[in-house]
Amino acid sequence: SYFGVTGFSRPYEVRCALNFLMEVPTKRKFMMGAVATEGSIRGKLPSGAYRKIVPGNAEFETLMSPHPRMLNLVHYSSSRRNVETLFDDLRLLHMICGPNLAGFQLNLDWPSRDELKRYRDEYGNEAYVVLQIAPPAIEDAGGTPGGVERRLQEYDNVIDDVLFDLSIGKGVPFDANYALPFLAAIQNECVAELGAAGGLGPTTM
């Protein structure tokens, strides 16, 4: 079990998070999320404000704390629905992140199961894989809990967790009433553990 924050790009930020974690009375790990995109790992870093949360390849290893309370995940994203190079990209990120990488959160709408199967065959259980379910993925599955449940059946044995995220970094308040039927359907499928993200606070918990 973990709680986390995404968008770390400097070692100083990781140290601040670790100092905070030492003061929190919880057994949960802290997930340090570092963002990588299909373009950034090929040297095409974004411009503007988004650049602040997307490290260059040389910076990733400096963010991977060896502390046992830290869970270091790379959040891999692409604007394309089908990333034919997913296996190669994850393998590259393994190399540039070093031994303290715990795994990946895939911010992709229904990525290729074949590419994930290649990854599992190569790395086994060496890395943890979280699949984000966001509004575009929900829409692509017919917009219903049953549709999401059926699509998730394809990912048995190639993912570890599902993250249900209605906000995708936009600060949209978490709508528990809307989310509950989807969370129940995902839990019913049982292909993975389940987490929730986006706009969480005292009025939405």
N, C-alpha and C positions, 0 to 999 in steps of 0.2 A: 504494500500500500504506500502511496506517496501523494504529496501535494507539490505543486510546482509553479514555476514562472518561466516564461519563454522570452528570449530576446537578449540574452547575455552575449556581449561581444568583447569584453575586456576582463583580464584576470582580477582586477580590482573589484569589479562587480561580483564576481564569484566569491571572493574573500568576504565581502560585506554580507552576502547571503549566508555564508557558512557561520559567521559570527552571530547573525540573527538566529540561525537554526539552533545554536548551542543554548540559547535562552528559551526555547520553546519546549514545553513539557509534552512531547509526543514521541511515539516510537516510529512514526511514519518517516520515510525518507523524503528528502527534498529533491525534486526533479529540476535539474538545471537544463533548460532548453536552449540550444544554439541553433539558429536558423541557417539552413543551406538550401539553395534553389538549384534547379537544373542548370541555370545560367551561371550562378556564382561560382560553382565548382569548376567551371570552364573559363574563369577569369572575367565574366561579364557581371560585375557587381552593380547593384541598383543605385540609382541616384536619389537625391533628396533625403527626406527623413527616414525612409526605409533602410538606407545605407547604414544607419547607426546600429541596426540589429542584425546585420548580415556580415559575419566575419569573412575575411579572406582565408584561403586554404591554409596559409602559414600560421594563422591565429588559432585554429581549432584546438590543437593539442594543449595550448596554454590555458584553455578553459576547462580542461578535464581534470577536476580535482580527484585525488586518490582517496579522499576521506570516505569512510564506510557509510556515513549518513547521506552522502550525495549520490544521486542517480543521474548520470550524464547521458542525455538523449539528444541526438541531432534531429531536428524537425525538418524533414526533407519535403520540399513542395515544388510543384510545377503548375503552370497555367494550362498545360495540355492534359487531356483526359487519358491518353495512352503514352506512357513513357517507355519506349522500347529499350532504353539503356538503363532501366532501373537497377538491374543486378550489377552492372558495371559501375554505376554511380555509388551504390551502397558499398561495393568493394573498395572503391577509391576513398570513400569517407572513412572506412575502417583504417586504411593506411595512414591518412593524414591526421586522424584523431588520436592514434596511439592506444596503448593498452587499457586506459581508464574509461574508454567508451563503453557504456552499458547497452546502447541500442539506438533504435530509431522510432520516431513518430512519423508516420507517413500522412502528410496533409495532401492526399490525392483522392480523387473521386473514383473509387473502385479500380485500384491498380491491377495490373496483370498478375493473375494467380501464377502463371507459368514463371514469370520473373521472380516472384517471391519463393516459389518452389525451388528454383535454381539457387536462390540465396540460402534457403534452409539446407539444401543438400550440401552446399559448400561449407557453411558455418555451423550447422547443427543448432544447438541451443546456446551458442557462444554469445549471441546478442538477442536482446529483447525487442519485439516488434509490436508497436501500437498502431492501429489503424484508426484515423480520425473519420468520424461520420459527421459531415457538415451539411448545411442546407442544400447545396448543389447535388450531393450524393443522395440525400433523401428524395429530392425531386426526380433524380434519375431512376430511383427505385419505385417510382409511382406515387411518391408522397404519402405512403401509408406505412404503419408499423409492420404489417405483414410483408410488404414489399422489401423493406430493409432486412427483415429476418431471412427472407428467401435469398437475397443477395449475399448475406453473410455466410450462408451455408457453403458457398464456394471457397471460403477462406479457412476452413477447418484444417488444422495442423500447419498453417503457414503464418498465423499471427498469434500473439499472446494476449493482447488486450484490445478493447474497443474504447475509444474516447468519443463520447457524444458531445459535440461542440456546436451550439447554435450561433455563437458569436463570431468565431474565427478571427479573433483579434480586434474586433470592432467595438467591444465594450457593451454589446447588447445585453440587457438584463436577462438572466436565465429564467425562462418560462417553465416552471415545474409542471403546471397543468398540461401544457402541450407535450412536454418531454416524457411524462410518465408512461403513456402507452408505448412509446418507442423503447424506453429503457426496459420495460417489462418484456417486450418482444425480443430484444437483444439478449436479455438474461435468459429467456426461455430457450433461445437457440444454443446457448452454452458453448459456443466455439471459443470463447475467450472470457477473460475477466472484463469488468466494466467500470468506466470512469466517466465523469461529467466535467465540462469546462465552460467558461465564458460567462462574464457578468455575474459572478457569484458574490453575494454579500448578505448582510443581516436580514434584508427583506426578501431574498430569493432562495434562501437555504431550506 
